[in-house]
Amino acid sequence: MSDIVLQPTTTALIGDCFVPGDKSISHRAVFFGSLAKGKTDITNFLTGDDCLTTIKAFESMGVQITQDGEHVQIESRGYKHLNEPTVPIDLGNSGTTARLLLGVLSGLPFHTTVFGDESLTKRPMDRVAIPLREMGARIDGREEGKYLPLAVRGQTLSAITFKPQVKSAQVKSGVLLAGLLANGTTTVIESIKTRDHTENMLRAFGAKVVVNGLAIEVEGKQTLTGTTIQVPRDISSAAFFIVAALIVKGSKVTLKDVGLNPTRTGILAAIQLMGAHLDIKETTNIGGEIIGDVMVSYQPLKGAIIEGAIIPSMIDEIPILALLATQAEGQTIIKDAEELRFKETDRIDSVVATLRQFGCQIEPTADGMIIEGGQTLNGATADSHGDHRIGMMIAIASLIATGETTLTDKDAINVSYPSFFEHLETLKR
């Protein structure tokens, strides 16, 4: 475990910032490239720990993957030629790898065991294991397959129509991946639209996928073809610098080439709801993913109620939004975010506990939090709890806190943003 001592900034944040590639899309590019026939070329790949875990998982099944920094090349003969791993697959801290991989392994003709670190073994897997069992999968593990480690005995799967009880793109994607290997047409019907990178990626690799409102249909036994994928820069990572610019006086920052997929831009809508003016410029559309620039500067904001359909499109950004709310005028209420309790940590409790360490007035609720605005932050010793987004929230809070802040377990940030501190320093002018 590593610590870092952080000081409040004495300068504004000025300049352009190129955050790393999108974490969700990087994961999926490796998944589909490994299942496809032929060569897949991925640029701007996120080299964070979680995405590297996905690469290692498919390498253990015989896929040839070459990584040179942010450039990844995959050579695969298709999912029918994947090999049984000789050792259990270590999923580290990656919930995305775990839930999507369960969908793939369920339809492959061999036995696999998967496990993860202490944090991942506490995250529920039954939300995807239950529908996979309805398709014919054999998945065994702790508490009837609710938690890792899990053993998967691949089976011939049958298509289902599935209505997820949780608003989770991971669950949806795990079932759609299983559907790709199953007999028949699998349909997932969501109650609220979640991030649709899997649907876009299916099309990019030549698969037939039908989206009709909240229903997604994928035919089984389709052949995917290797392709070229340019990964947009991650709006979830950009959110930390957007908030930093909003709360550090005199700041003006442009986040370049950021993914602006409408299922991911809830954080921008929430900030605008709080009164912020953002200059957003769409520049291109690659593989169904909108890419553009977000320009933001310091400005006063007001508290707001953040709830409903906007929440799934910003679930990973709520920790940094909570910090922003401490600096807005008035009270901010976040609702309908119960999914936060099933992330790397219980993010409702960890966000509340961490901001209280800085002296903030904030109360947890069953599905969110109530945050008082206009608060002065005091330097603190705060732990990331092994959660990359809590770690980055602490670092941004330190910019405006009075006195020294010590962030413990800073290495958790490497999950999604290994160059975070380097990029932060380049903006201090």
C-alpha positions in Angstrom: 0.0 0.0 0.0 1.4 3.4 -1.0 0.6 6.9 0.4 1.0 10.4 -1.1 1.0 13.7 0.6 -1.0 16.4 -1.3 -1.0 20.1 -0.9 -3.7 22.6 -1.9 -3.0 24.2 -5.3 -1.7 27.7 -5.4 -2.5 28.2 -9.0 -5.4 27.8 -11.4 -5.8 24.7 -13.6 -5.2 25.8 -17.2 -4.8 23.9 -20.5 -5.8 20.9 -22.6 -6.1 17.4 -21.1 -6.1 14.1 -22.9 -7.4 11.6 -20.4 -6.9 7.8 -21.0 -9.1 5.7 -23.2 -12.5 4.7 -22.1 -12.4 1.8 -19.6 -15.7 0.2 -20.6 -14.9 0.3 -24.3 -11.3 -1.0 -23.9 -12.7 -4.0 -22.0 -15.2 -4.7 -24.7 -12.8 -4.3 -27.6 -10.6 -7.1 -26.1 -13.7 -9.3 -25.5 -15.0 -9.0 -29.1 -11.6 -9.0 -30.7 -10.9 -12.3 -28.9 -14.2 -13.8 -30.0 -13.9 -12.7 -33.6 -12.1 -14.3 -36.5 -9.0 -12.5 -37.8 -7.0 -9.5 -36.7 -8.3 -6.7 -34.4 -6.4 -3.4 -34.1 -7.1 -1.3 -31.0 -5.8 2.2 -30.5 -6.0 4.5 -27.4 -6.5 1.4 -25.3 -6.6 2.0 -21.5 -3.6 0.5 -19.9 -5.2 0.4 -16.4 -5.0 -2.7 -14.3 -8.6 -3.8 -15.0 -8.2 -3.8 -18.8 -4.9 -5.6 -18.6 -6.8 -8.2 -16.5 -9.1 -8.8 -19.5 -6.1 -9.2 -21.8 -4.6 -11.8 -19.5 -7.9 -13.7 -19.3 -8.1 -14.3 -23.0 -4.4 -15.0 -23.3 -5.0 -17.8 -20.9 -7.4 -19.3 -23.4 -4.9 -19.2 -26.3 -5.7 -15.8 -27.9 -2.6 -14.0 -29.3 -2.6 -10.5 -28.0 0.3 -8.0 -28.4 0.2 -4.8 -26.4 2.5 -1.9 -27.0 1.3 0.8 -24.6 -2.0 2.1 -25.9 -1.9 0.0 -29.0 -3.2 -3.6 -28.9 -3.3 -6.1 -31.6 -5.4 -9.3 -31.4 -5.1 -12.4 -33.5 -7.9 -14.9 -33.0 -9.5 -17.9 -34.8 -12.8 -17.1 -33.2 -14.6 -18.3 -30.1 -14.9 -21.9 -31.3 -11.1 -22.2 -31.0 -10.6 -20.9 -27.5 -8.8 -23.3 -25.3 -9.5 -24.5 -21.7 -7.2 -22.6 -19.3 -4.7 -24.7 -17.5 -5.0 -22.6 -14.3 -7.7 -20.6 -12.6 -8.2 -17.1 -14.1 -7.3 -14.2 -11.8 -9.8 -11.4 -12.4 -8.1 -9.0 -9.9 -10.4 -6.1 -9.0 -12.3 -6.1 -12.3 -16.1 -6.5 -12.0 -16.5 -5.8 -15.7 -14.2 -8.7 -16.7 -15.9 -11.0 -14.2 -19.5 -10.4 -15.3 -18.8 -10.3 -19.0 -16.5 -13.3 -18.9 -19.1 -15.4 -17.1 -21.3 -14.9 -20.1 -18.6 -16.1 -22.5 -17.4 -19.1 -20.4 -21.0 -20.3 -19.9 -21.2 -21.2 -23.6 -17.7 -22.6 -24.2 -17.1 -26.4 -24.1 -14.8 -26.6 -21.2 -14.4 -26.1 -17.4 -13.0 -22.9 -15.9 -12.5 -21.4 -12.5 -12.3 -17.7 -11.9 -11.4 -15.7 -8.8 -10.6 -12.2 -7.7 -9.1 -10.0 -5.1 -10.7 -9.3 -1.7 -12.8 -6.5 -3.0 -14.1 -8.4 -6.0 -15.1 -11.5 -3.9 -17.6 -9.2 -2.1 -19.3 -8.1 -5.3 -22.5 -10.0 -6.2 -22.2 -12.2 -9.3 -25.6 -13.9 -9.0 -27.2 -11.0 -10.9 -25.6 -12.4 -14.0 -25.3 -16.0 -12.9 -29.1 -16.4 -12.5 -30.0 -15.5 -16.1 -27.1 -17.5 -17.4 -28.4 -20.5 -15.5 -31.8 -20.0 -17.2 -29.9 -20.3 -20.5 -28.5 -23.6 -19.3 -25.2 -22.6 -17.8 -23.6 -24.5 -14.9 -22.0 -22.1 -12.5 -21.1 -23.0 -8.9 -19.5 -21.0 -6.1 -19.9 -19.5 -2.7 -23.5 -19.0 -1.5 -24.9 -20.8 -4.6 -22.8 -18.9 -7.0 -23.4 -15.4 -5.6 -19.7 -14.7 -5.0 -16.3 -15.5 -6.4 -14.5 -17.8 -6.7 -16.8 -19.5 -9.3 -16.5 -22.6 -11.3 -18.1 -22.6 -14.8 -18.7 -25.8 -16.8 -19.6 -24.6 -20.3 -22.8 -25.9 -21.8 -24.9 -25.6 -24.9 -27.0 -22.5 -24.2 -30.5 -21.6 -25.2 -31.8 -18.1 -25.8 -34.0 -16.4 -23.3 -35.9 -13.1 -22.9 -34.4 -11.4 -19.8 -35.6 -8.3 -17.9 -32.7 -7.2 -15.5 -33.7 -6.3 -12.0 -30.7 -4.0 -11.7 -29.7 -1.1 -13.9 -26.4 -2.6 -15.0 -24.7 -2.6 -18.4 -22.4 -5.4 -17.0 -25.3 -7.7 -16.4 -26.9 -6.8 -19.8 -23.6 -7.4 -21.6 -22.9 -10.7 -19.8 -26.3 -12.1 -21.1 -25.8 -10.7 -24.6 -22.4 -12.3 -24.8 -23.9 -15.6 -23.8 -26.6 -15.0 -26.3 -24.0 -14.7 -29.0 -22.9 -18.3 -28.3 -26.5 -19.7 -27.7 -29.1 -21.3 -29.9 -31.8 -18.8 -30.9 -32.3 -15.1 -30.4 -31.6 -13.7 -26.9 -33.5 -10.5 -25.9 -32.6 -8.2 -23.0 -35.3 -5.7 -22.0 -34.1 -2.9 -19.7 -36.2 -0.7 -17.5 -33.9 2.2 -18.0 -31.3 2.4 -20.8 -27.8 1.7 -19.6 -24.5 2.4 -21.5 -24.7 0.8 -24.9 -21.1 0.1 -25.8 -21.8 -3.6 -26.2 -24.5 -3.0 -28.7 -22.2 -0.6 -30.7 -19.3 -3.1 -30.5 -21.4 -6.0 -31.8 -22.2 -3.9 -34.9 -18.5 -2.9 -35.3 -17.5 -6.6 -35.4 -20.2 -7.4 -38.0 -22.9 -8.9 -35.8 -26.6 -8.4 -36.3 -28.1 -6.8 -33.2 -31.6 -5.2 -33.1 -32.3 -2.4 -30.7 -36.0 -1.5 -30.3 -36.4 1.0 -27.5 -35.3 -0.7 -24.3 -35.2 -4.1 -26.0 -31.9 -5.5 -27.4 -31.9 -8.7 -29.5 -28.9 -10.7 -30.6 -28.9 -13.8 -32.7 -26.8 -16.8 -31.5 -24.0 -18.5 -33.4 -23.0 -15.4 -35.4 -19.5 -15.1 -36.7 -17.6 -11.9 -35.7 -14.9 -10.5 -37.9 -11.8 -8.7 -36.6 -11.8 -4.9 -37.1 -10.1 -1.6 -36.1 -11.3 0.1 -32.9 -10.4 3.6 -31.8 -11.2 3.9 -28.2 -12.6 7.4 -27.2 -11.1 9.0 -24.1 -13.0 8.2 -20.9 -15.6 10.7 -19.8 -15.6 9.0 -16.3 -11.9 10.0 -16.0 -12.5 13.4 -17.6 -15.2 14.1 -14.9 -12.5 14.6 -12.2 -10.8 17.4 -14.2 -14.1 18.9 -15.1 -15.0 19.2 -11.5 -11.5 20.4 -10.6 -11.9 23.2 -13.1 -15.3 24.2 -11.7 -14.0 24.4 -8.1 -10.5 25.9 -8.4 -10.7 29.6 -8.9 -9.4 31.0 -12.3 -9.4 27.5 -13.9 -10.1 26.9 -17.6 -9.6 23.3 -18.9 -10.5 21.6 -22.2 -11.0 17.8 -22.1 -10.0 16.6 -25.6 -11.4 13.8 -27.7 -13.8 12.6 -24.9 -16.5 10.0 -25.5 -19.9 11.7 -25.6 -22.1 8.6 -25.9 -25.5 9.8 -24.7 -25.7 6.8 -22.3 -22.6 8.1 -20.6 -23.1 11.9 -20.4 -25.2 12.1 -17.3 -22.4 13.8 -15.4 -22.5 16.7 -17.9 -26.3 17.0 -17.6 -26.1 16.9 -13.8 -23.5 19.7 -13.8 -25.6 21.8 -16.1 -28.6 21.2 -13.9 -26.5 22.8 -11.1 -26.1 25.9 -13.3 -22.8 25.2 -15.0 -22.1 26.5 -18.5 -20.1 23.9 -20.5 -18.9 24.3 -24.1 -19.4 20.9 -25.7 -18.2 20.3 -29.3 -18.9 17.0 -31.0 -16.1 16.3 -33.5 -16.6 12.8 -34.9 -18.5 9.5 -34.7 -16.5 6.3 -34.8 -18.2 2.9 -34.6 -21.3 4.5 -33.1 -19.4 6.3 -30.4 -19.6 10.1 -30.5 -16.3 11.9 -29.7 -15.7 15.6 -28.9 -14.2 18.3 -26.6 -15.6 19.6 -23.3 -14.5 23.1 -22.3 -15.1 24.2 -18.7 -14.1 27.0 -16.4 -14.4 28.0 -12.8 -18.0 29.2 -11.9 -20.4 29.3 -9.0 -23.0 26.5 -8.9 -26.3 25.8 -7.1 -27.4 22.6 -5.4 -29.9 20.3 -7.3 -31.8 17.1 -7.1 -30.1 14.4 -9.2 -32.4 11.4 -9.7 -34.2 9.1 -12.1 -33.1 8.1 -15.6 -30.0 10.3 -15.5 -28.4 8.1 -12.7 -27.4 5.0 -14.8 -25.6 7.3 -17.3 -23.4 8.8 -14.5 -23.2 6.0 -11.9 -19.3 6.0 -11.8 -19.2 9.8 -11.6 -21.3 10.2 -8.5 -18.3 10.3 -6.1 -16.8 13.4 -7.8 -20.2 14.9 -8.2 -20.7 14.7 -4.4 -17.4 16.6 -4.0 -18.7 19.3 -6.4 -21.9 19.5 -4.4 -20.0 20.5 -1.3 -18.9 23.7 -3.1 -22.3 24.6 -4.6 -24.8 27.0 -3.0 -27.5 25.1 -1.2 -28.4 21.5 -0.8 -27.8 18.7 -3.3 -29.8 15.4 -3.1 -28.7 12.3 -5.0 -31.4 9.6 -5.4 -32.0 6.3 -7.2 -28.3 5.4 -7.0 -28.5 2.1 -4.9 -26.2 0.4 -7.5 -23.4 2.4 -5.8 -23.5 0.0 -3.0 -22.2 -2.8 -5.2 -19.1 -1.2 -6.7 -15.5 -1.6 -5.7 -16.7 -0.4 -2.3 -20.1 0.5 -1.0 -19.6 3.9 -2.7 -22.5 5.6 -0.8 -20.9 4.8 2.6 -17.3 5.4 1.4 -18.1 8.7 -0.3 -19.9 9.9 2.8 -17.2 8.7 5.2 -14.4 10.3 3.1 -16.0 13.7 2.7 -16.8 13.8 6.4 -13.1 13.4 7.0 -12.6 16.6 5.1 -15.2 18.2 7.5 -18.2 18.1 5.1 -21.8 17.9 6.2 -23.2 14.9 4.2 -25.7 12.2 5.1 -26.2 8.8 3.5 -29.6 7.5 2.4 -30.6 4.1 1.2 -30.1 5.0 -2.5 -27.9 8.1 -2.4 -26.9 11.0 -0.2 -27.8 14.5 0.9 -25.0 17.1 0.7 -24.8 20.6 2.1 -23.1 23.1 -0.1 -20.9 26.1 0.5 -18.5 24.1 2.7 -14.8 24.7 3.5 -12.7 21.5 3.2 -10.0 20.8 5.8 -7.0 18.7 4.9 -7.3 15.1 6.1 -5.8 11.6 6.0 -8.1 9.7 3.7 -8.0 6.1 2.4 -9.0 5.2 -1.2 -10.4 1.9 0.2 -8.9 0.3 -2.8 -11.4 2.2 -5.0 -9.9 4.2 -7.9 -12.7 6.7 -8.0 -12.6 7.4 -4.3 -8.8 7.9 -4.6 -9.2 10.4 -7.4 -12.0 12.2 -5.5 -9.6 12.6 -2.6 -6.9 14.0 -4.8 -9.3 16.6 -6.3 -10.6 17.6 -2.9 -7.0 18.2 -1.7 -6.7 21.0 -4.3 -9.1 23.2 -2.3 -8.7 21.9 1.2 -6.9 24.0 3.8 -3.7 22.3 4.8 -2.1 19.0 3.9 -4.0 15.9 2.7 -2.6 12.4 2.9 -4.1 9.9 0.4 -3.4 6.3 1.5 -3.4 3.5 -1.1 -3.0 5.8 -4.0 -2.1 2.8 -6.3 -5.8 2.0 -6.5 -6.0 4.8 -9.1 -4.0 2.7 -11.5 -7.1 0.6 -12.2 -8.4 3.3 -14.6 -5.9 6.2 -14.7 -2.2 5.3 -14.2 -1.1 8.8 -15.4 -3.6 10.8 -13.2 -1.2 12.7 -11.0 1.1 13.4 -14.0 -1.8 15.0 -15.9 -3.0 16.9 -12.8 0.5 18.5 -12.5 0.6 19.6 -16.1 -2.6 21.7 -15.6 -1.2 23.7 -12.7 -0.1 27.0 -14.2 
